[in-house]
Amino acid sequence: MNLKITALTLCLLTTTHANAGWFDSLKEKATEIKDEVKQEYSDTTVSALSDEDITAGLKEALVKAADYSVDKLGRAGGFADNTKVRIPMPEKLSKLEKLLRKTGQDKYADEFVETMNHAAETSAGATLEILKTGVKNLTISDAKNILNGPDDAATQYLRKTGGAELTRQISPIVKDATGKTGVTRLYKKLYDNLGFMGKYMKPEDYDIDAYVTNKTLDGIFVMIAEQEKMIRDNPLERTSDILKSVFGSTD
Protein backbone atom coordinates (compact mmCIF):
# COMPACT_ATOMS: atom_id res chain seq x y z
CA MET A 1 0.00 0.00 0.00
CA ASN A 2 2.87 2.41 0.75
CA LEU A 3 4.26 1.66 -2.75
CA LYS A 4 0.92 2.70 -4.24
CA ILE A 5 1.02 6.03 -2.45
CA THR A 6 4.69 6.63 -3.35
CA ALA A 7 4.12 5.88 -7.02
CA LEU A 8 1.07 8.08 -7.20
CA THR A 9 2.93 10.92 -5.46
CA LEU A 10 5.76 10.75 -8.02
CA CYS A 11 3.24 10.89 -10.84
CA LEU A 12 1.62 13.95 -9.34
CA LEU A 13 4.99 15.69 -8.96
CA THR A 14 5.86 15.17 -12.64
CA THR A 15 2.58 16.48 -14.07
CA THR A 16 3.31 20.20 -14.01
CA HIS A 17 2.31 20.56 -17.67
CA ALA A 18 -0.47 17.98 -17.64
CA ASN A 19 -3.93 19.05 -18.65
CA ALA A 20 -6.41 19.89 -15.89
CA GLY A 21 -8.76 16.99 -16.60
CA TRP A 22 -6.03 14.39 -16.28
CA PHE A 23 -4.75 16.07 -13.13
CA ASP A 24 -8.23 16.02 -11.61
CA SER A 25 -8.52 12.31 -12.33
CA LEU A 26 -5.23 11.73 -10.55
CA LYS A 27 -6.49 13.67 -7.53
CA GLU A 28 -9.62 11.51 -7.48
CA LYS A 29 -7.46 8.38 -7.60
CA ALA A 30 -5.36 9.72 -4.73
CA THR A 31 -8.52 10.19 -2.67
CA GLU A 32 -9.65 6.65 -3.46
CA ILE A 33 -6.29 5.22 -2.35
CA LYS A 34 -6.35 7.33 0.80
CA ASP A 35 -9.81 5.99 1.67
CA GLU A 36 -8.65 2.45 0.88
CA VAL A 37 -5.67 2.81 3.21
CA LYS A 38 -7.89 4.23 5.93
CA GLN A 39 -10.36 1.36 5.58
CA GLU A 40 -7.60 -1.26 5.61
CA TYR A 41 -6.15 0.33 8.73
CA SER A 42 -9.55 0.47 10.38
CA ASP A 43 -10.34 -3.16 9.53
CA THR A 44 -6.95 -4.27 10.86
CA THR A 45 -7.38 -2.30 14.09
CA VAL A 46 -10.92 -3.53 14.64
CA SER A 47 -9.90 -7.14 13.99
CA ALA A 48 -7.23 -6.78 16.68
CA LEU A 49 -10.00 -6.15 19.22
CA SER A 50 -11.82 -9.12 20.66
CA ASP A 51 -15.57 -9.45 20.19
CA GLU A 52 -15.89 -9.08 23.93
CA ASP A 53 -13.98 -5.78 23.86
CA ILE A 54 -16.16 -4.39 21.08
CA THR A 55 -19.34 -5.44 22.84
CA ALA A 56 -18.15 -4.00 26.15
CA GLY A 57 -17.22 -0.72 24.45
CA LEU A 58 -20.59 -0.39 22.76
CA LYS A 59 -22.43 -1.19 25.96
CA GLU A 60 -20.45 1.43 27.84
CA ALA A 61 -21.13 3.95 25.08
CA LEU A 62 -24.86 3.28 25.30
CA VAL A 63 -24.89 3.57 29.09
CA LYS A 64 -22.99 6.85 28.79
CA ALA A 65 -25.48 8.01 26.16
CA ALA A 66 -28.44 6.99 28.34
CA ASP A 67 -26.97 8.92 31.28
CA TYR A 68 -26.52 11.94 29.02
CA SER A 69 -30.07 11.69 27.67
CA VAL A 70 -31.77 11.36 31.05
CA ASP A 71 -29.62 14.11 32.56
CA LYS A 72 -30.53 16.52 29.75
CA LEU A 73 -34.22 15.68 29.59
CA GLY A 74 -35.12 14.79 33.17
CA ARG A 75 -34.86 18.35 34.44
CA ALA A 76 -37.07 21.43 34.32
CA GLY A 77 -37.15 22.61 30.72
CA GLY A 78 -35.47 19.45 29.45
CA PHE A 79 -38.20 18.94 26.87
CA ALA A 80 -39.95 22.30 26.92
CA ASP A 81 -36.82 24.35 26.16
CA ASN A 82 -35.21 21.95 23.68
CA THR A 83 -36.46 22.46 20.13
CA LYS A 84 -35.10 19.04 19.12
CA VAL A 85 -37.47 17.18 21.43
CA ARG A 86 -40.16 19.63 22.53
CA ILE A 87 -43.57 17.94 22.36
CA PRO A 88 -46.05 19.84 20.18
CA MET A 89 -49.82 19.73 20.21
CA PRO A 90 -50.89 16.36 18.76
CA GLU A 91 -51.61 16.64 15.06
CA LYS A 92 -55.02 15.05 15.58
CA LEU A 93 -55.90 17.93 17.90
CA SER A 94 -54.84 20.65 15.48
CA LYS A 95 -58.48 21.51 14.75
CA LEU A 96 -59.09 21.92 18.46
CA GLU A 97 -56.03 24.13 18.82
CA LYS A 98 -57.08 26.32 15.89
CA LEU A 99 -60.53 26.81 17.38
CA LEU A 100 -59.07 27.84 20.73
CA ARG A 101 -56.61 30.28 19.18
CA LYS A 102 -59.27 31.66 16.85
CA THR A 103 -61.45 32.47 19.84
CA GLY A 104 -58.61 34.15 21.75
CA GLN A 105 -58.01 31.25 24.14
CA ASP A 106 -54.37 30.67 23.29
CA LYS A 107 -53.48 30.31 26.96
CA TYR A 108 -55.33 27.00 27.22
CA ALA A 109 -53.51 25.50 24.24
CA ASP A 110 -50.15 26.83 25.45
CA GLU A 111 -50.72 25.57 28.98
CA PHE A 112 -51.63 22.12 27.70
CA VAL A 113 -48.47 21.87 25.54
CA GLU A 114 -46.27 23.06 28.41
CA THR A 115 -47.82 20.55 30.78
CA MET A 116 -47.27 17.66 28.36
CA ASN A 117 -43.60 18.61 28.17
CA HIS A 118 -43.30 18.80 31.95
CA ALA A 119 -44.86 15.33 32.22
CA ALA A 120 -42.24 14.03 29.79
CA GLU A 121 -39.48 15.62 31.88
CA THR A 122 -40.80 13.93 35.00
CA SER A 123 -41.02 10.59 33.19
CA ALA A 124 -37.56 10.79 31.61
CA GLY A 125 -35.89 10.80 35.00
CA ALA A 126 -37.39 7.39 35.76
CA THR A 127 -36.20 5.67 32.57
CA LEU A 128 -32.47 5.31 33.20
CA GLU A 129 -32.51 1.87 34.80
CA ILE A 130 -34.94 0.63 32.16
CA LEU A 131 -32.57 1.83 29.44
CA LYS A 132 -29.56 0.22 31.12
CA THR A 133 -31.40 -3.09 31.27
CA GLY A 134 -31.98 -2.84 27.53
CA VAL A 135 -28.27 -2.22 26.95
CA LYS A 136 -27.44 -5.54 28.61
CA ASN A 137 -29.17 -7.35 25.75
CA LEU A 138 -26.58 -6.19 23.19
CA THR A 139 -25.16 -9.33 21.59
CA ILE A 140 -21.65 -10.07 20.34
CA SER A 141 -23.00 -11.03 16.91
CA ASP A 142 -24.35 -7.53 16.37
CA ALA A 143 -21.43 -5.64 17.90
CA LYS A 144 -19.14 -5.28 14.86
CA ASN A 145 -21.96 -4.28 12.55
CA ILE A 146 -23.00 -1.59 15.00
CA LEU A 147 -19.44 -0.35 15.44
CA ASN A 148 -18.97 0.07 11.68
CA GLY A 149 -22.50 1.34 11.15
CA PRO A 150 -23.90 4.90 10.94
CA ASP A 151 -23.50 7.47 13.70
CA ASP A 152 -26.65 6.27 15.48
CA ALA A 153 -26.29 2.53 14.82
CA ALA A 154 -26.17 1.59 18.52
CA THR A 155 -29.16 3.83 19.26
CA GLN A 156 -31.13 2.22 16.43
CA TYR A 157 -30.26 -1.22 17.79
CA LEU A 158 -31.37 -0.27 21.32
CA ARG A 159 -34.66 1.11 20.09
CA LYS A 160 -35.34 -1.80 17.74
CA THR A 161 -34.63 -4.50 20.29
CA GLY A 162 -35.92 -2.78 23.42
CA GLY A 163 -38.43 -0.20 22.21
CA ALA A 164 -41.54 -2.29 22.85
CA GLU A 165 -40.44 -3.23 26.36
CA LEU A 166 -39.46 0.35 27.10
CA THR A 167 -42.90 1.52 26.00
CA ARG A 168 -44.56 -1.10 28.21
CA GLN A 169 -42.53 -0.11 31.26
CA ILE A 170 -42.60 3.64 30.73
CA SER A 171 -46.34 3.89 29.99
CA PRO A 172 -47.49 3.70 33.63
CA ILE A 173 -44.76 6.17 34.62
CA VAL A 174 -46.00 8.63 32.02
CA LYS A 175 -49.61 8.07 32.99
CA ASP A 176 -48.75 8.85 36.59
CA ALA A 177 -46.83 11.96 35.49
CA THR A 178 -49.63 13.24 33.26
CA GLY A 179 -52.00 12.86 36.19
CA LYS A 180 -49.76 14.68 38.65
CA THR A 181 -48.81 17.50 36.31
CA GLY A 182 -52.42 18.01 35.25
CA VAL A 183 -52.26 16.97 31.60
CA THR A 184 -55.46 14.94 31.80
CA ARG A 185 -57.32 17.74 33.58
CA LEU A 186 -56.13 20.36 31.08
CA TYR A 187 -56.99 18.08 28.18
CA LYS A 188 -60.61 18.04 29.32
CA LYS A 189 -60.44 21.78 29.97
CA LEU A 190 -59.52 22.36 26.34
CA TYR A 191 -62.84 20.90 25.29
CA ASP A 192 -64.81 22.62 28.03
CA ASN A 193 -63.59 26.00 26.79
CA LEU A 194 -64.89 25.36 23.29
CA GLY A 195 -68.43 25.91 24.49
CA PHE A 196 -71.07 24.40 22.23
CA MET A 197 -68.38 23.38 19.69
CA GLY A 198 -67.01 20.95 22.27
CA LYS A 199 -70.11 18.86 21.86
CA TYR A 200 -68.88 17.77 18.45
CA MET A 201 -65.54 16.51 19.74
CA LYS A 202 -64.95 13.72 22.23
CA PRO A 203 -61.91 13.85 24.56
CA GLU A 204 -62.03 10.08 25.00
CA ASP A 205 -61.37 9.58 21.29
CA TYR A 206 -57.69 10.40 21.75
CA ASP A 207 -55.19 8.62 24.05
CA ILE A 208 -53.10 11.52 25.29
CA ASP A 209 -51.06 9.28 27.63
CA ALA A 210 -49.93 7.15 24.68
CA TYR A 211 -48.99 10.27 22.75
CA VAL A 212 -46.85 11.64 25.59
CA THR A 213 -45.27 8.20 26.09
CA ASN A 214 -44.24 7.94 22.44
CA LYS A 215 -42.94 11.50 22.33
CA THR A 216 -41.00 10.97 25.57
CA LEU A 217 -39.27 7.94 24.05
CA ASP A 218 -38.64 9.83 20.80
CA GLY A 219 -36.89 12.56 22.78
CA ILE A 220 -34.85 10.12 24.82
CA PHE A 221 -33.54 8.35 21.71
CA VAL A 222 -32.81 11.64 19.95
CA MET A 223 -30.50 12.57 22.82
CA ILE A 224 -28.96 9.08 23.03
CA ALA A 225 -28.15 9.32 19.31
CA GLU A 226 -26.65 12.76 19.85
CA GLN A 227 -24.28 11.44 22.51
CA GLU A 228 -23.41 8.34 20.45
CA LYS A 229 -22.37 10.59 17.56
CA MET A 230 -20.23 12.70 19.89
CA ILE A 231 -18.44 9.59 21.14
CA ARG A 232 -17.80 8.44 17.57
CA ASP A 233 -16.63 11.86 16.36
CA ASN A 234 -14.85 13.39 19.33
CA PRO A 235 -11.99 11.57 21.10
CA LEU A 236 -12.54 13.79 24.16
CA GLU A 237 -15.93 12.14 24.68
CA ARG A 238 -14.24 8.73 25.05
CA THR A 239 -13.83 8.92 28.78
CA SER A 240 -12.57 5.41 29.48
CA ASP A 241 -9.89 3.08 28.11
CA ILE A 242 -12.43 0.76 26.52
CA LEU A 243 -14.16 3.64 24.72
CA LYS A 244 -10.80 4.93 23.48
CA SER A 245 -9.79 1.48 22.21
CA VAL A 246 -13.05 0.59 20.51
CA PHE A 247 -14.00 3.91 18.95
CA GLY A 248 -10.40 4.90 18.31
CA SER A 249 -10.22 1.90 15.99
CA THR A 250 -12.74 3.53 13.62
CA ASP A 251 -11.00 6.91 13.29
Secondary structure by P-SEA (a helix, b strand, c coil): caaaaaaaaaaaaacccccaaaaaaaaaaaaaaaaaaaaaaaaaaaaaccaaaaaaaaaaaaaaaaaaaaaaccccccccccccccccccccaaaaaaaaaaacaaaaaaaaaaaaaaaaaaaaaacaaaaaaaaaaccccaaaaaaacccaaaaaaaaaacaaaaaaaaaaaaaaaaaaacaaaaaaaaaaaccccccccccccccaaaaaaaaaaaaaaaaaaaaaaaaaccccccccaaaaaaaaaac
